[in-house]
């Protein structure tokens, strides 16, 4: 909907969203990185291969079940690759695919936006 000023009231304006390819692309991308924890998982995996436990520890507060669900969803989307090694105890590692690495510039832009608009400068200085 678009805003139009008619005596201080908003007038609804129909927008044809079915023909807007850019909008569809944004929506599809948001579906991937918009789920809670997903952007942080991609951020962590951008640094390199991680084990399940490492990801669980880096995302304080995530349950094992949620982490497993997010990683499976990212695998189905072709964002993450899972490696399982037949060792005792079993070792499982995750890494970004080429498709997953193509999301890193989006996370970089989110980082810049967060630094500029969302995170107080004194919090950034104390984290360094």
N, C-alpha and C positions, 0 to 999 in steps of 0.2 A: 504494500500500500504506500501511496505517496501522500504527502501533506499538501494541502492547498488551503490558503487562508480565505475563509468566507465568514467574515464577522467574528473571527476568533474560534470558529469551529473547524474541525478537520473533515475533509470530504474524502471518502474512500475512492481510490482510483484503481481500476483493474490492471494487473500486470500479467502479461502472458509469459509465465515461467517455463512452459514446455519447450519453447523455441530458443531459449537462452543457453547456449552450449557452455559459456563461461560459468554461469551459475551452476550448471550440472557438474562441472569439473570441480568447483569449490565444494559443493555438497559431497561429492564422492571422496575428495581428499579429507574433508572434515569427518566423514564417517570413519576413516582409518585412524586419524590422530586425535579425534575428539573424545574418545572413551577415556574415562578416568584412568590414570597411570600410563596410558599408552605412549604419550609424548615423552614422558620421563624414561620409559623403557628404551625407546628409540634413541634418546639422548645418551643413555648409558652405553648402549650397544655401539654407538658411533665411535666410542673410544677403543673398541675392539671386542673380541670374543669374551663372553661372560658365562659363568656357570649359574645355574638356577639360584643357588644360595647367595651368590654375589648380588644378583638382581633383587632378591628378596630383601637383603640387608640395605641396599642402596635406596630402596623405596620403603622407608620406614612406615609401617602402618598397613601395608598391603598383606592380604592373607595369601597363604600358599595356593588356595583354590582360585582366587582371583588372578594371581600371577600366572598360573597354569592356563587359565581361560584366555587371558590376554595374549600370551605367547602362542597358543594354538590359533587364535584369530589372526595374529600377525603372520603365522606360517601359512594359513589358508589364503591370505591376501598376497603372499609372495614377498613379504617385507622382511621376514626373519627365516633363517635356515637353522635347523636343529641337527646337532651331531650327537650320536649316542655311541659310547665306547663300551665294549663288552669286558668290563673290568669288575673287580670286586673291591670296594663297593662300586656300583655303576656310576659312570661319569657322563654327564650330559652338558653340552655347551651350546650356546646360541650366538649367532652373528647376523649382521645385516646382509641382505642380498644387495645386488646393484640397485634394485628398485627401492630398497630401504635406505640405501645411502643417498638416493636422490631426494629423500625427505629432509636430510640434514640442513640444507639451506633454509628450509621453512622454519626449522627449530632455531637456527641462527637468527632469523628475523624475529621470531618470538622472543628470543633472549634480548635482542636490542630493544624491542618494544618494552619488555619488562624492566630493563635497566632505565629506560627513558621515562616511563610513565607509571610504573607500578611499585617498584622496590625503592624505598627511601635511600638516598645516597649514603647516609651514615651506616645503614645495614650492609651495603655493598663494601664499604671501607673496612668494617669490622670482620667481614667474611674473608678478606684477602690475607 
